Amino acid sequence: MLDRSYRPASGALPFSFRSTAVAAGLVCLLPHVSFAQSGSSAETASTLAEVTVTEKAAPSVYGEAVDSYIPQGVEVGKTTQSLREIPQSVTVVTRQRMDDQAMRTLDDVMNYTTGVTREETWLDTTYLSRGMSISNVRFDGGAAGSTRSGNRNLDMAQFDSVSLLRGADGMFGAGEAGGVLNFTYKRPLAKRQTQVLLSGGTLNNYRAEIDTTGALNQSGSVRGRFVAVNHDRREMAEPSKLKRQMLYGALEFDLTSSTIATLGASYQKDRNTGFNASLPRYADGTDIGFPRNTNFGAPWNWINRENTTVFAKLEHQLNADWLLKTQLRHTRFNEGINAAEIESAPEPGTLLGTDWWIHQAKSRERETSFDINLQGGFDAFGQRHDVILGFDQHRSSNFYRSLWPRIGPADVFNRIPPADPGYPLGEWANGSQTQAQKSGFYGSVRLRPIDRWAVILGGRYVLQDRNTQHDMDGALTSKSRESNVFVPYAGLVYELSKSASLYASTAEIYQSQAGKFSAPLPGSPLDPVRGRTYELGIKGELNKDLMASAALFRTEKRGQAVYDPAYPQTDWRGGCCYFRDGYQLSQGLDLEMTGRITPNFQVAVGYTYNSNQDRRKDNAQFSTVTPRHLFKAWADYRMSGALRGWSLGAGVVAQGSNFRASGISAYNPSTGRYDGAWTPYNFTSPGYAVWSARVGYAINKDWSVAMNVGNLFDKTYYSTVGYAGYGNFYGEKRTVTVSLKGRF
């Protein structure tokens, strides 16, 4: 059914939409109870109790008007489903939870998401789940794309929720085993309202948001939404600063009583100056112990990033059983970098061995995706069965140029940077131009052969997955194409009771290795990485607002490229040569509980145990930065009685030790330098727990104030442990942010 929760209460609805609209519409028009104690779940329940719904309403993926940490529905698999219907682990971070924990960027969200490990790099952050990269993203359930530079700064003010499906989702084009992120945009509403947020805190962290929505004509058939953000803050590594502007707008049209069209656009610009928090160790591997505000870059460093997206969606209800959905999305991303940094590890005593380097780069990425699907159901053998059939296509291009010249020796304790050489300082030395395209048909059927049982069968037929790369002079350096590949999926759900389900699933991994070749030169393209994710679990509703789940998982990933030592990498053909020989095994346990324990007490708790092994390297860990034990929790309690209006929140991110498997050059007595034999070495970060807290007060039903404290006990720790010469990042020190929120 089309979700018409945004329609005005007086709007006449066609018969096939009526029951869904009444239930969903009342939820959407409820007051934003996050601002006042008067909007408790008990009052919400009493309001809904007055409505009689004659047929089951479809769950809504939009939850910003509902004070809850769990969604009614999610759209991780093209169609809206409840969490219990999905035979894989899914975590949803709702708008309410983002507001309570002051999550402003994707990096904030991923830091608190169950099972996710953050791995910081010099210019960005990589996210891992179950030891494997989370490299696929969707928006509003559309075609799967890939993460890109700067994604960690993606601003959350434009989104209603963020969902993470862990494990492979090759059926819908997201074949990497780490999982796929789905971002649900805020939707235009019929009820006119404007929300504002003003915040300030330590590190000169200042933010202003405005979010306005409402009907644009008398009938409510045209609705609009506009969100604007201005955010300035100083980074811990002085004198680094970040400035961000973000704009988001959407228009929604009722073209007919059964057709909805949506047009939207977003623009985000980030300028990060004076950056480089990446730190080295001594050449013998020991920690130097720099202060947390240490910066190994130049004060004139800058990164400029611009991300512009336009999208269009169309939903047409063909009849009471079938819905046609289509989505078109285009993104343009530009990035420029001008920086100097200190590289390599200093020798103990002499401090020799480090140098200043200049890094300049520019890139232009263009990405277009299209998705169309038909979803619905039919009756047979006394049961209802669901079907989805679709086609998607994704095209991308990337233009990249860079320079990385050495300037001269550096003193890590007296960091005098070189002068700004100008941008660019000369002709670009390296570059590439890459074009990629993938397309395929997908389909699944959810059969219910008997009561309580559901069998999900489906797959993806890859029409093409091709990649072409040229060097900066236009010469072809690599070309590969895969086609006519089937990626299967199977799941089973058994309803133990009206509130609990057992499930099992197996999902195929399909990951292109375009641009990587096997020997001999000039090389033959490697086949894609293949493998499977297996999952067995239980999901239950402990009450109508509290969900718990437990899952055992096992992932076998085969055929990943590993270097062929007989063919060293060369500048002219960096894609050759490799063996398709990798065999990675990841297995473990996910536990999660999210929602409302009492009307005033909400929690989000997750624990993950992971064991990962490289079966081609004596079963050593392939993702050593992934801890075996990872625990994340947040709780929020709203006072009653004499303290009515006050709320308290607290949370923790705790993990076991992790390490980086690398090596150092041993001390050479004949030279007095660390230029001897290469010796394997593990750089270890001990386990840690980082606490956060919140205190809030609802001034009235429309205005509230809150104070959030990050790293409550000001713990010093490495959030990412790197190598001897670079890549060691401190976790952020204690921060305090005070926010004022209002609505009118």
BELVENNOR-V841998 format. One record per residue. N is the residue number from 1. RES is the residue in one small letter. SS is DSSP state (H for helix, E for strand, C for the rest). PSI is psi in degrees with one decimal (NA if undefined). OMEGA is omega in radians with two decimals (none if undefined). Layout:
N;RES;SS;PSI;OMEGA
N;RES;SS;PSI;OMEGA
This chain:
1;m;C;143.8;3.01
2;l;C;137.8;3.12
3;d;C;106.1;-3.13
4;r;C;38.0;-3.12
5;s;C;-17.4;-3.09
6;y;C;-3.9;-3.11
7;r;C;147.9;3.07
8;p;C;149.7;-3.09
9;a;C;-28.5;-3.10
10;s;C;-6.7;-3.07
11;g;C;134.7;3.09
12;a;C;131.8;-3.11
13;l;C;145.0;3.07
14;p;C;156.7;-3.01
15;f;H;-41.7;-3.06
16;s;H;-14.0;-3.12
17;f;H;-10.5;-2.84
18;r;H;-51.3;-3.05
19;s;H;-37.4;3.10
20;t;H;-43.3;-3.07
21;a;H;-40.5;-3.11
22;v;H;-49.5;-3.11
23;a;H;-48.4;-3.10
24;a;H;-35.3;-3.10
25;g;H;-40.4;3.11
26;l;H;-38.2;3.09
27;v;H;-44.4;-3.08
28;c;H;-31.3;-3.07
29;l;C;1.4;3.07
30;l;C;154.1;3.09
31;p;C;155.7;3.10
32;h;C;88.2;-2.98
33;v;H;-4.8;3.10
34;s;H;-15.7;-3.08
35;f;H;-11.4;-3.03
36;a;C;148.5;3.12
37;q;H;-24.6;-3.11
38;s;H;-19.5;3.14
39;g;H;47.5;-3.11
40;s;C;164.1;-3.14
41;s;H;-29.2;3.13
42;a;H;-42.9;3.12
43;e;H;-39.0;3.09
44;t;H;-44.3;-3.13
45;a;H;-40.7;-3.13
46;s;H;-34.3;3.09
47;t;H;-46.4;-3.12
48;l;H;-27.4;-3.09
49;a;H;-20.8;-3.12
50;e;C;-9.7;-3.07
51;v;C;134.8;3.06
52;t;C;119.5;-3.14
53;v;C;124.3;-3.01
54;t;C;-18.2;3.07
55;e;C;156.2;-3.05
56;k;C;127.2;3.13
57;a;C;142.9;3.08
58;a;C;140.6;3.12
59;p;C;147.0;3.13
60;s;C;142.4;3.08
61;v;C;-6.5;-3.09
62;y;C;121.8;-3.03
63;g;C;14.9;-3.04
64;e;C;-24.1;-3.13
65;a;C;0.9;-3.11
66;v;C;126.1;-3.10
67;d;C;80.1;-3.04
68;s;C;149.7;3.04
69;y;C;-4.4;3.08
70;i;C;144.6;-3.11
71;p;C;158.8;2.96
72;q;C;-41.1;-3.11
73;g;C;164.6;3.10
74;v;E;158.5;-3.06
75;e;C;39.4;-3.11
76;v;C;-19.3;-3.11
77;g;C;47.2;3.06
78;k;C;-42.9;-3.11
79;t;C;152.0;-3.13
80;t;C;127.5;-3.14
81;q;E;159.8;2.96
82;s;C;159.5;-3.14
83;l;H;-34.6;-3.10
84;r;H;-20.4;-3.13
85;e;H;-11.6;-3.04
86;i;C;116.7;-3.10
87;p;C;44.7;3.04
88;q;C;162.7;3.13
89;s;C;129.2;3.14
90;v;E;131.3;3.01
91;t;E;133.6;3.11
92;v;E;126.6;3.02
93;v;E;109.5;-3.04
94;t;E;168.9;3.11
95;r;H;-40.0;-3.12
96;q;H;-42.2;-3.14
97;r;H;-39.3;3.07
98;m;H;-40.9;3.14
99;d;H;-44.7;-3.09
100;d;H;-39.9;-3.09
101;q;C;9.0;3.11
102;a;C;47.6;3.07
103;m;C;110.1;-3.07
104;r;C;-24.4;-3.08
105;t;E;169.8;3.06
106;l;H;-35.2;3.13
107;d;H;-39.2;3.06
108;d;H;-45.4;-3.12
109;v;H;-46.2;-3.09
110;m;H;-29.6;3.10
111;n;H;-30.8;-3.09
112;y;C;5.1;-3.09
113;t;C;136.0;-3.10
114;t;C;131.9;3.00
115;g;C;3.6;-3.06
116;v;E;131.6;3.04
117;t;E;132.4;3.09
118;r;E;131.2;3.05
119;e;E;103.1;-3.09
120;e;E;145.5;3.03
121;t;C;178.7;-3.06
122;w;C;-41.5;-3.03
123;l;C;-7.7;-3.03
124;d;C;-169.1;3.10
125;t;E;134.0;3.05
126;t;E;142.4;-3.14
127;y;E;135.2;-3.09
128;l;E;144.3;3.01
129;s;E;128.6;-3.10
130;r;C;29.7;3.12
131;g;C;1.9;-3.06
132;m;E;151.3;-3.01
133;s;E;138.6;2.95
134;i;C;95.1;-2.99
135;s;C;4.5;3.13
136;n;E;142.1;-3.14
137;v;E;151.5;2.99
138;r;E;158.5;3.05
139;f;E;122.8;-3.11
140;d;C;36.3;3.07
141;g;C;16.7;-3.11
142;g;C;-161.5;-3.12
143;a;C;146.6;-3.11
144;a;C;132.2;3.01
145;g;E;-170.3;-3.09
146;s;E;152.0;3.04
147;t;C;158.0;-3.13
148;r;C;173.8;3.11
149;s;C;136.6;3.08
150;g;C;1.8;-3.11
151;n;H;-26.7;-3.11
152;r;H;-23.6;-3.13
153;n;H;5.3;3.12
154;l;C;123.0;-3.02
155;d;E;134.7;-3.03
156;m;H;-6.6;-3.08
157;a;H;-21.0;-3.10
158;q;H;-5.5;-3.00
159;f;E;146.0;3.06
160;d;E;-36.6;-3.14
161;s;E;164.8;3.04
162;v;E;129.0;-3.13
163;s;E;142.8;3.03
164;l;E;116.3;2.98
165;l;E;118.3;-3.12
166;r;C;142.7;-3.07
167;g;C;175.4;-3.10
168;a;C;151.2;3.07
169;d;E;49.4;-3.07
170;g;H;-24.9;3.14
171;m;H;-34.7;-3.12
172;f;H;24.2;2.97
173;g;C;7.6;3.11
174;a;E;80.9;-2.93
175;g;C;-0.4;3.10
176;e;C;139.1;-2.96
177;a;C;-13.8;3.14
178;g;C;-31.7;3.14
179;g;C;-176.4;-3.13
180;v;E;137.1;3.08
181;l;E;139.0;3.04
182;n;E;124.3;3.12
183;f;E;126.5;3.10
184;t;E;114.2;-3.13
185;y;E;151.8;2.94
186;k;C;143.1;-3.04
187;r;C;143.2;3.05
188;p;C;137.2;3.13
189;l;C;158.3;3.13
190;a;C;-33.0;-3.13
191;k;C;126.5;-3.13
192;r;C;130.4;3.05
193;q;E;151.9;3.06
194;t;E;131.6;3.11
195;q;E;143.3;3.11
196;v;E;152.0;3.03
197;l;E;129.2;3.05
198;l;E;129.5;-3.13
199;s;E;153.3;3.08
200;g;E;155.4;-3.13
201;g;E;-165.7;3.13
202;t;C;162.4;-3.04
203;l;C;27.8;-3.14
204;n;C;47.0;-3.06
205;n;E;101.1;-3.06
206;y;E;135.3;-3.07
207;r;E;142.1;3.04
208;a;E;132.4;3.11
209;e;E;144.9;2.93
210;i;E;136.3;-3.08
211;d;E;111.2;-3.10
212;t;E;142.3;-3.10
213;t;E;162.7;3.10
214;g;E;171.7;3.09
215;a;E;143.5;-3.12
216;l;C;-0.5;3.01
217;n;C;171.4;-3.02
218;q;C;-35.8;-3.10
219;s;C;-17.1;-3.10
220;g;C;10.7;-3.12
221;s;C;-12.0;3.05
222;v;E;125.2;-3.08
223;r;E;150.5;-3.12
224;g;E;161.4;3.07
225;r;E;141.0;3.13
226;f;E;130.8;3.13
227;v;E;134.0;3.09
228;a;E;141.3;-3.11
229;v;E;138.0;2.91
230;n;E;124.3;-3.03
231;h;E;123.0;3.06
232;d;E;137.9;3.04
233;r;E;155.3;3.05
234;r;E;139.5;3.11
235;e;C;162.5;-3.11
236;m;C;-37.2;3.12
237;a;C;96.4;-3.05
238;e;C;141.8;0.11
239;p;C;35.3;-3.04
240;s;C;139.3;3.13
241;k;E;153.9;3.09
242;l;E;132.4;3.04
243;k;E;133.4;-3.10
244;r;E;139.4;2.93
245;q;E;134.4;3.14
246;m;E;135.1;3.07
247;l;E;137.9;3.07
248;y;E;136.0;3.09
249;g;E;148.0;3.12
250;a;E;143.2;3.04
251;l;E;138.7;-3.14
252;e;E;134.0;-3.04
253;f;E;134.6;2.91
254;d;E;95.4;-3.12
255;l;E;-39.7;3.02
256;t;E;-177.2;3.11
257;s;C;-11.8;-3.12
258;s;C;12.4;-3.09
259;t;E;128.0;3.10
260;i;E;133.1;3.06
261;a;E;143.6;3.13
262;t;E;131.7;3.02
263;l;E;134.3;-3.11
264;g;E;163.7;3.11
265;a;E;151.2;3.04
266;s;E;151.4;3.13
267;y;E;128.9;3.08
268;q;E;133.0;3.11
269;k;E;125.0;3.10
270;d;E;135.7;3.00
271;r;E;114.6;-3.13
272;n;E;117.1;-3.10
273;t;E;154.1;3.04
274;g;C;29.8;-2.99
275;f;C;160.7;2.76
276;n;C;90.7;3.13
277;a;C;-0.5;-3.14
278;s;C;129.6;-3.06
279;l;E;150.0;3.08
280;p;C;178.0;2.93
281;r;C;176.5;2.97
282;y;E;160.5;-3.11
283;a;C;-19.1;3.07
284;d;C;5.7;3.06
285;g;C;-7.8;-3.11
286;t;C;154.2;-3.13
287;d;C;130.7;-3.14
288;i;C;-33.0;3.11
289;g;C;38.6;3.09
290;f;C;153.0;2.97
291;p;C;157.0;-3.06
292;r;C;-19.8;-3.14
293;n;C;11.2;-3.11
294;t;C;137.1;-3.14
295;n;C;123.7;-3.13
296;f;C;19.7;3.07
297;g;E;-177.6;3.11
298;a;C;149.1;-3.14
299;p;C;-20.3;3.13
300;w;C;-0.1;3.12
301;n;C;146.6;3.01
302;w;E;148.9;2.93
303;i;E;128.5;3.02
304;n;E;128.4;3.12
305;r;E;132.0;3.09
306;e;E;129.3;-3.14
307;n;E;118.3;-3.14
308;t;E;129.2;-3.12
309;t;E;137.3;2.96
310;v;E;144.5;-3.13
311;f;E;157.3;3.09
312;a;E;140.3;3.12
313;k;E;148.4;3.07
314;l;E;129.0;3.08
315;e;E;124.1;-3.11
316;h;E;120.1;3.11
317;q;E;107.3;-3.11
318;l;C;-42.5;3.04
319;n;C;-166.7;-3.08
320;a;C;-18.8;-3.04
321;d;C;-21.9;-2.95
322;w;E;136.5;-3.12
323;l;E;133.5;3.08
324;l;E;126.9;-3.13
325;k;E;138.3;3.07
326;t;E;148.7;-3.09
327;q;E;135.4;3.09
328;l;E;133.8;-3.05
329;r;E;136.8;3.11
330;h;E;132.6;-3.11
331;t;E;138.5;3.06
332;r;E;122.6;-3.09
333;f;E;128.3;3.11
334;n;E;138.5;-3.14
335;e;E;137.2;3.03
336;g;E;139.9;-3.10
337;i;E;132.3;3.03
338;n;E;112.4;-2.99
339;a;E;156.4;2.93
340;a;E;144.0;-3.13
341;e;E;158.3;3.06
342;i;E;129.4;-3.13
343;e;E;155.9;3.05
344;s;C;169.0;-3.04
345;a;C;132.1;3.10
346;p;E;147.3;3.09
347;e;C;139.5;3.07
348;p;C;139.8;3.12
349;g;C;-69.3;-3.07
350;t;C;-26.6;-3.08
351;l;C;18.1;3.11
352;l;C;161.1;3.00
353;g;C;-1.9;-3.14
354;t;C;152.9;-3.08
355;d;E;153.2;2.94
356;w;E;134.8;3.07
357;w;E;146.8;3.00
358;i;E;135.8;3.02
359;h;E;119.9;3.05
360;q;E;140.5;-3.12
361;a;E;156.7;2.95
362;k;E;146.4;3.11
363;s;E;149.3;3.05
364;r;E;121.7;3.11
365;e;E;139.5;3.06
366;r;E;134.9;-3.05
367;e;E;129.0;3.11
368;t;E;131.3;3.12
369;s;E;150.0;-3.14
370;f;E;138.0;3.12
371;d;E;134.5;3.05
372;i;E;134.0;3.12
373;n;E;156.4;3.09
374;l;E;125.5;-3.12
375;q;E;142.5;-3.11
376;g;E;-151.1;-3.09
377;g;E;170.9;3.11
378;f;E;160.1;3.13
379;d;E;136.3;3.08
380;a;E;140.2;3.10
381;f;C;35.5;3.09
382;g;C;10.9;-3.11
383;q;E;160.7;3.08
384;r;E;134.6;-3.11
385;h;E;145.2;-3.06
386;d;E;145.5;-3.10
387;v;E;142.7;2.95
388;i;E;131.1;3.12
389;l;E;135.3;-3.10
390;g;E;175.7;3.11
391;f;E;138.8;3.03
392;d;E;158.2;-3.14
393;q;E;141.6;-3.13
394;h;E;127.5;3.11
395;r;E;142.8;3.11
396;s;E;154.2;3.05
397;s;E;148.8;-3.12
398;n;E;129.2;3.09
399;f;E;123.2;-3.01
400;y;E;136.4;3.05
401;r;E;147.4;-3.13
402;s;E;160.2;3.02
403;l;E;142.5;3.11
404;w;C;65.5;-3.13
405;p;C;148.2;3.04
406;r;E;135.4;-3.11
407;i;E;-45.2;-3.11
408;g;E;177.6;-3.07
409;p;E;155.3;-3.10
410;a;C;151.1;3.03
411;d;C;116.0;-3.02
412;v;C;-19.1;3.12
413;f;C;-4.1;3.07
414;n;C;73.9;-2.93
415;r;C;92.7;3.10
416;i;C;105.2;-3.02
417;p;C;157.0;3.01
418;p;C;163.3;3.10
419;a;C;154.3;3.07
420;d;C;118.4;-3.07
421;p;C;-3.0;-3.01
422;g;C;154.6;-3.04
423;y;C;121.9;-0.22
424;p;C;159.8;-3.08
425;l;C;-12.0;3.11
426;g;C;-159.3;3.10
427;e;C;141.6;3.11
428;w;C;135.0;-3.07
429;a;C;-32.1;-3.09
430;n;E;155.5;3.11
431;g;E;168.0;3.12
432;s;E;160.2;3.03
433;q;E;120.8;-3.02
434;t;E;136.6;3.02
435;q;E;136.2;3.13
436;a;E;148.3;3.10
437;q;E;135.4;3.04
438;k;E;146.6;3.14
439;s;E;157.5;3.14
440;g;E;161.9;3.00
441;f;E;145.4;3.08
442;y;E;158.1;3.12
443;g;E;151.4;3.06
444;s;E;155.6;3.08
445;v;E;133.9;3.07
446;r;E;104.2;-3.11
447;l;E;139.9;3.07
448;r;C;83.2;-3.03
449;p;C;-36.5;3.09
450;i;C;169.3;3.14
451;d;C;139.5;3.04
452;r;C;-9.4;-3.11
453;w;E;138.2;3.03
454;a;E;129.6;3.12
455;v;E;121.6;-3.13
456;i;E;119.1;3.13
457;l;E;138.5;-3.14
458;g;E;-173.0;3.14
459;g;E;177.2;3.14
460;r;E;133.5;3.04
461;y;E;108.3;-3.10
462;v;E;111.9;3.08
463;l;E;-45.3;3.09
464;q;E;149.5;3.05
465;d;E;95.1;-2.99
466;r;E;153.6;-3.10
467;n;E;133.2;3.11
468;t;E;133.2;-3.12
469;q;E;136.8;3.07
470;h;E;153.6;3.05
471;d;E;-177.4;-3.04
472;m;C;-14.8;3.08
473;d;C;1.1;3.11
474;g;C;1.6;3.14
475;a;C;137.4;3.14
476;l;E;125.7;3.12
477;t;E;-25.0;3.08
478;s;E;149.0;3.12
479;k;E;129.3;3.13
480;s;E;155.9;3.13
481;r;E;132.4;3.00
482;e;E;144.3;3.11
483;s;C;163.2;3.07
484;n;C;49.3;3.12
485;v;E;136.2;3.11
486;f;E;131.3;-3.14
487;v;E;103.5;-3.02
488;p;E;163.8;3.08
489;y;E;143.7;3.08
490;a;E;139.4;3.11
491;g;E;157.9;-3.12
492;l;E;130.1;3.12
493;v;E;128.1;3.09
494;y;E;123.5;-3.11
495;e;E;103.3;3.12
496;l;E;-38.3;3.14
497;s;E;-174.5;3.12
498;k;C;-10.3;-3.09
499;s;C;1.5;-3.09
500;a;E;144.6;-3.14
501;s;E;141.1;2.94
502;l;E;148.4;3.11
503;y;E;158.9;3.01
504;a;E;146.3;3.14
505;s;E;156.7;2.98
506;t;E;128.2;-3.08
507;a;E;137.4;-3.08
508;e;E;138.2;3.01
509;i;E;131.8;3.04
510;y;E;108.5;-3.08
511;q;E;114.9;-3.13
512;s;C;145.1;3.03
513;q;C;41.7;3.13
514;a;C;137.6;3.11
515;g;C;2.3;3.08
516;k;C;136.2;-2.95
517;f;E;150.6;3.05
518;s;E;156.7;-3.14
519;a;C;163.8;-0.01
520;p;C;167.9;3.10
521;l;C;144.5;0.08
522;p;C;-0.8;3.01
523;g;C;154.0;3.07
524;s;E;139.9;-3.09
525;p;E;138.6;3.07
526;l;C;144.3;3.01
527;d;C;160.3;3.14
528;p;C;158.9;2.97
529;v;E;133.7;3.09
530;r;E;169.5;3.13
531;g;E;-170.6;-3.10
532;r;E;149.1;2.95
533;t;E;128.7;3.09
534;y;E;139.6;-3.12
535;e;E;137.5;3.09
536;l;E;125.9;-3.05
537;g;E;179.8;3.09
538;i;E;138.2;3.06
539;k;E;137.1;-3.11
540;g;E;149.2;3.05
541;e;E;106.3;-3.12
542;l;E;-29.5;2.85
543;n;E;-177.3;-3.02
544;k;C;-14.1;-3.12
545;d;C;14.6;-3.09
546;l;E;122.1;-3.10
547;m;E;136.8;3.07
548;a;E;149.2;-3.14
549;s;E;154.2;3.05
550;a;E;137.9;-3.08
551;a;E;136.4;2.92
552;l;E;134.6;-3.11
553;f;E;153.4;3.07
554;r;E;127.5;3.13
555;t;E;128.5;3.05
556;e;E;118.5;-3.05
557;k;E;117.9;-3.03
558;r;E;148.3;3.01
559;g;E;16.6;3.12
560;q;E;145.3;-3.08
561;a;E;135.1;2.98
562;v;E;147.7;-3.05
563;y;E;140.0;3.00
564;d;C;109.2;-3.04
565;p;C;-17.2;3.14
566;a;C;-11.4;-3.11
567;y;C;86.3;3.13
568;p;C;150.4;3.12
569;q;C;143.0;-3.13
570;t;C;157.6;3.14
571;d;C;-34.7;-3.03
572;w;C;-20.9;3.12
573;r;C;74.9;-3.11
574;g;C;-10.5;-3.12
575;g;C;4.0;-3.13
576;c;E;133.0;0.29
577;c;C;154.6;-3.06
578;y;E;157.6;2.85
579;f;E;144.8;2.96
580;r;E;76.4;-2.90
581;d;E;-5.0;-3.07
582;g;E;143.6;3.06
583;y;E;102.7;-3.10
584;q;E;139.1;3.14
585;l;E;125.9;3.09
586;s;E;132.0;3.13
587;q;E;158.5;-3.11
588;g;E;-154.2;-2.98
589;l;E;134.8;2.99
590;d;E;130.2;3.01
591;l;E;138.0;-3.10
592;e;E;142.1;3.02
593;m;E;125.6;-3.06
594;t;E;137.3;3.03
595;g;E;-156.9;-3.00
596;r;E;116.4;3.09
597;i;E;-43.2;3.00
598;t;E;169.5;3.14
599;p;C;-25.8;-3.08
600;n;C;2.9;-2.99
601;f;E;114.3;3.13
602;q;E;147.4;-3.13
603;v;E;158.4;2.96
604;a;E;106.5;-3.02
605;v;E;133.5;3.11
606;g;E;139.6;3.08
607;y;E;137.3;3.11
608;t;E;130.9;2.95
609;y;E;130.1;-3.12
610;n;E;133.7;2.99
611;s;E;118.4;3.14
612;n;E;143.3;-3.03
613;q;E;144.6;2.98
614;d;E;104.7;-3.06
615;r;C;-10.5;3.10
616;r;C;-2.4;-3.12
617;k;C;56.2;3.07
618;d;C;34.9;3.09
619;n;C;24.0;3.05
620;a;E;155.1;3.09
621;q;C;134.2;3.05
622;f;C;-23.9;3.06
623;s;C;85.6;-3.06
624;t;C;-17.1;3.10
625;v;C;-9.3;3.07
626;t;C;116.2;3.14
627;p;C;154.7;3.07
628;r;C;-36.2;-3.10
629;h;E;126.4;-3.13
630;l;E;121.0;-3.08
631;f;E;129.3;3.11
632;k;E;133.9;-3.09
633;a;E;147.4;3.03
634;w;E;140.3;3.10
635;a;E;143.7;3.14
636;d;E;129.3;-3.12
637;y;E;130.0;3.13
638;r;E;125.1;-3.05
639;m;C;161.1;3.07
640;s;C;-179.4;3.12
641;g;H;-134.1;-3.09
642;a;H;-23.4;-3.13
643;l;H;16.2;-3.14
644;r;C;133.6;-3.10
645;g;C;-24.7;3.11
646;w;E;148.6;3.06
647;s;E;148.4;3.14
648;l;E;139.3;3.09
649;g;E;151.7;3.10
650;a;E;149.8;-3.14
651;g;E;170.0;-3.14
652;v;E;144.3;2.92
653;v;E;113.8;-3.08
654;a;E;141.7;3.14
655;q;E;157.3;3.04
656;g;C;179.8;-3.11
657;s;C;155.1;3.00
658;n;E;172.6;-3.08
659;f;E;166.9;3.06
660;r;E;120.4;3.11
661;a;E;114.2;-3.12
662;s;E;-142.4;-3.13
663;g;E;166.8;3.12
664;i;E;159.3;3.01
665;s;E;125.8;-3.08
666;a;C;159.7;3.10
667;y;C;133.8;-3.10
668;n;E;106.3;-3.09
669;p;C;-29.0;-3.09
670;s;C;-26.3;3.13
671;t;C;-16.4;-3.06
672;g;C;18.8;-3.10
673;r;E;165.2;3.05
674;y;C;67.9;3.14
675;d;C;26.9;-3.13
676;g;C;-156.4;-3.08
677;a;C;146.7;3.12
678;w;E;126.8;-3.07
679;t;E;125.6;3.08
680;p;E;144.2;-3.07
681;y;E;140.7;3.07
682;n;E;121.3;3.06
683;f;E;112.3;-2.96
684;t;E;139.6;2.99
685;s;E;120.2;-3.13
686;p;C;161.9;3.10
687;g;C;156.9;-3.12
688;y;E;164.1;3.02
689;a;E;126.0;3.14
690;v;E;121.1;-3.05
691;w;E;152.5;3.04
692;s;E;162.4;-3.09
693;a;E;162.6;3.14
694;r;E;142.3;2.94
695;v;E;132.1;-3.09
696;g;E;157.3;3.08
697;y;E;126.6;3.09
698;a;E;108.4;-3.12
699;i;C;-44.8;3.02
700;n;C;-166.3;-3.05
701;k;C;-15.1;-3.08
702;d;C;-18.8;-3.05
703;w;E;140.7;3.13
704;s;E;159.3;3.09
705;v;E;144.9;-3.12
706;a;E;151.7;3.03
707;m;E;123.0;3.09
708;n;E;135.4;3.12
709;v;E;120.5;3.05
710;g;E;148.9;-3.07
711;n;C;63.1;-2.98
712;l;C;-40.5;-3.09
713;f;C;13.0;3.05
714;d;C;49.1;-3.11
715;k;C;137.4;3.05
716;t;C;123.4;-3.09
717;y;C;163.9;3.03
718;y;E;117.9;3.08
719;s;E;-28.2;3.03
720;t;E;127.7;3.07
721;v;C;132.2;-3.00
722;g;C;-135.0;-3.05
723;y;C;-177.0;3.13
724;a;C;-40.5;-3.01
725;g;C;-12.6;-3.05
726;y;C;174.8;2.93
727;g;C;13.0;3.07
728;n;E;121.6;-3.04
729;f;E;128.2;3.02
730;y;E;146.0;2.94
731;g;C;153.2;-3.06
732;e;C;141.5;3.11
733;k;C;179.2;-3.11
734;r;C;133.9;3.10
735;t;E;149.3;3.09
736;v;E;129.8;3.12
737;t;E;130.5;3.09
738;v;E;130.1;-3.05
739;s;E;140.7;3.00
740;l;E;124.0;3.14
741;k;E;141.9;3.13
742;g;E;163.6;3.14
743;r;E;138.5;3.10
744;f;C;NA;none
